[in-house]
Amino acid sequence: MPEHRQAPPPLLLEQLHLGELPAEQERLLLQRYGREAIDAALHELSESNTMLSARYPTQVMTGAIEARLAQRRATGRRGRLRLLWALGPALMAAAVLLMVRPSTPDDGGGVSTGVGTDPSDLEATRIKGEALEVRIFRRRENPAAAENPFIEALADGTPVRAGDVLQLGYASDKPYATMLSVDGRGTVTLHFPTAPERDAKLPKHSGLLPFAYELDDSPHFERFYLFAHNRPFPVQRVQDALQTQVEKAGRGKPPATPSLPGFDVATLELRKVKP
Amino acid sequence: MAIDIPATYDRYGAMVLRRCRRLLGDDTLAQDAAQEVFVQLVTHNDKLEDRGLSSLLFRMATGVSLNRLRSRRRHPEHPGDALLADIAAAEDPEELSAARRLLARLFDDEQPSTRVMATMHWVDGMTHAEVAEAFGMSVSGVRKRLRELQARVQSLPEVSHA
């Protein structure tokens, strides 16, 4: 081991903080570093926990974790869209601001990341727009400043490429909804909720899903659907109805939107182009 | 043993994030790695240790982060962490590039990850006994694994007998 330890080993501190350090190890730790140093380190851990909890809320992180699990369980969809981290507080805030006035491909696209934007604005911003809407944002690197990525809101028909990172969002005046997509290979992917057996209750009337996607190289198009209802519904039924339309349409063609009684539907189709 | 993801994340999420941030030196990469740790925890929940999860999750966070360092050919950003880069990049018969193999080793008491051990010993400053406790194996076993790794990576510090 190193002869001169500057700070207590992180695992032992974490375990002490969690109450999981065996008593004998705790005794040795205190003997080696002294009560004062250990208390100071534990205080730093508490402050760090507070910061991390605010920065990476449990709801956001567990949503992303469950989405990854759902994607891996669905072997047919595995690898189609690579789940990524959420865009991060500043970029999420920028996307929310765009939801107030979505840009179009014609109006110049990018909006700066909003560095310095208070992430709490995510909750405070009142979203206006259509009653039911699929909202998609693309993270775009600014060629003039590679460290300063841009977020742009995508309109129907926007060209996208393999490798593009998309953040999905929604607006709905109905409390229950499911978001799915179909690609040019006819693969159906469920985006919300994270699994067909899960509750389709939207956390709020408009918002962003807690994770982003990297598009794969499937050709022709990526079409997104938002099915909304006033009451709870089995998500699997909607997924099956969409799958049926995919099979009717044939490979490489966008499927017709399933007609399901009681549902409102919004779609947004992105055009796949070669890099 | 079923995993309650929100409850487990509530209790251990900050520790995992902190560990990944420390090793990767990048918030975004750390967030991604931390999510991967919990995904792997759930995926392998039939092999979980029947005790507090802190040790297991800390090891997993270390292993996933080291894999990220290797696969992205990225060096840690903290000064003085050249050692960590050496460990992450070291050639090792225990090929850790595949997450499933990593987890198989992490969960297999006979073959814990030498790379994770090395990080905990040389980077974190844990004694052989402390590393052994974290892995649930003998001190002599830890010492032997680290000596073998050291022999393959000349720049690693001498392994003491502590």
Interface residues (C-beta under 8 A of the other chain):
Chain A: M1 P2 E3 R5 Q6 A7 P9 P10 L11 L12 E14 Q15 L18 E20 P22 Q25 L45 S48 N49 L52 S53 Y56 T58 Q59 M61 T62 A64 I65 E66 R68 L69 R72 L84 W85 A86 G88
Chain B: I5 P6 Y9 D10 R11 Y12 G13 A14 M15 L17 R18 R19 R22 D27 T28 Q31 D32 A34 Q35 E36 F38 V39 V42 T43 R51 G52 S54 S55 F58 M120 H121 W122 D124 G125 M126 T127 H128 E130 E133 A134 P157 S160 A162
